[in-house]
Structures are given as C-alpha cells and as structure tokens.
Amino acid sequence: MSLLRPFDPAFPIERQLLLDAAPVALVNPFTLDKADEPAFLEAWRTDAAFMKMQPGFISTQLHRAIGESPTYLNYAVWESTAAFRAAFGHPEFRRSLSAYPASAVASPHLFQKVAVPGVCVA
C-alpha cells in the first residue's frame, strides 16, 4: 500500500494502538484509482482471510461508495485493541500490504461504541 494517511492526524492509529480498550471497531476508508479496483479487492480479500484467523477477531465488512468513485470502507470488530494490535503488527500482515495497488490510500482508525439514551446502547 502506498500510503497510510491518518483519519485523525492529531491521534493516528499508531497512538491508538498504545491504548487498551475493548471491544473496538476498526473503520478504514480506502481511496484508489478506478483501474486498481480488482487488485485492491484481491489484496483486501487476502488480508481479511488472514485477519479472520487471528485471536480476538469478531467480524468484518467491506463497503463500496455509491456512484463511480472507487472509495471503500472496511468496518471490522475486534475484542480489544490488544487483539487488533497483535494482528496489525503481525509480520505476515505487514508484508501483505505490498500487494495493494500503489494508488491505494488507507486511513485506519479505532472506535468504541457510545450509549445514547433512547437511541443506541454501548
């Protein structure tokens, strides 16, 4: 992958990985050139298969933006930042990033659910 761009430059993924939280949701938007979509989807499929085998993985879903823009959003749920940190730092995963097309830009960020009375529960 050519670039990891922070979703929130004030608190990039590297800083988030130092914290302990559970459970967490990874939200990772990707932008890329339209011609690179098949290569992107294959690289993402391979990474998702690897992540599914990692301890603490719960689920993942890939979404494509409506329209002609080749923008994707990966949403993955993990038991904890510790579990995600281990998978994200795994040498096999780190090597797999080179399979992504050069145009791909990812912006990974971790989130926790928030309870809003009468609307959603944590």
Secondary structure as the mmCIF struct_conf table of DSSP 4:
data_model
#
loop_
_struct_conf.conf_type_id
_struct_conf.id
_struct_conf.beg_label_comp_id
_struct_conf.beg_label_asym_id
_struct_conf.beg_label_seq_id
_struct_conf.end_label_comp_id
_struct_conf.end_label_asym_id
_struct_conf.end_label_seq_id
STRN STRN1 LEU A 3 LEU A 4
BEND BEND1 PHE A 7 ASP A 8
TURN_TY1_P TURN_TY1_P1 PRO A 9 ALA A 10
BEND BEND2 PHE A 11 PHE A 11
HELX_RH_AL_P HELX_RH_AL_P1 ILE A 13 GLN A 16
TURN_TY1_P TURN_TY1_P2 LEU A 17 LEU A 18
BEND BEND3 LEU A 19 LEU A 19
BEND BEND4 ALA A 22 PRO A 23
STRN STRN2 VAL A 24 THR A 31
HELX_RH_3T_P HELX_RH_3T_P1 LYS A 34 ASP A 36
HELX_RH_AL_P HELX_RH_AL_P2 GLU A 37 LYS A 52
TURN_TY1_P TURN_TY1_P3 MET A 53 MET A 53
BEND BEND5 GLN A 54 GLN A 54
TURN_TY1_P TURN_TY1_P4 PRO A 55 GLY A 56
STRN STRN3 PHE A 57 ARG A 64
BEND BEND6 ILE A 66 GLU A 68
STRN STRN4 THR A 71 TRP A 78
BEND BEND7 GLU A 79 GLU A 79
HELX_RH_AL_P HELX_RH_AL_P3 THR A 81 PHE A 88
TURN_TY1_P TURN_TY1_P5 GLY A 89 GLY A 89
HELX_RH_AL_P HELX_RH_AL_P4 PRO A 91 SER A 96
HELX_RH_3T_P HELX_RH_3T_P2 LEU A 97 ALA A 99
BEND BEND8 TYR A 100 TYR A 100
TURN_TY1_P TURN_TY1_P6 ALA A 102 SER A 103
STRN STRN5 VAL A 105 ALA A 106
STRN STRN6 HIS A 109 PHE A 111
STRN STRN7 VAL A 116 VAL A 116
TURN_TY1_P TURN_TY1_P7 PRO A 117 VAL A 119
STRN STRN8 CYS A 120 CYS A 120
#
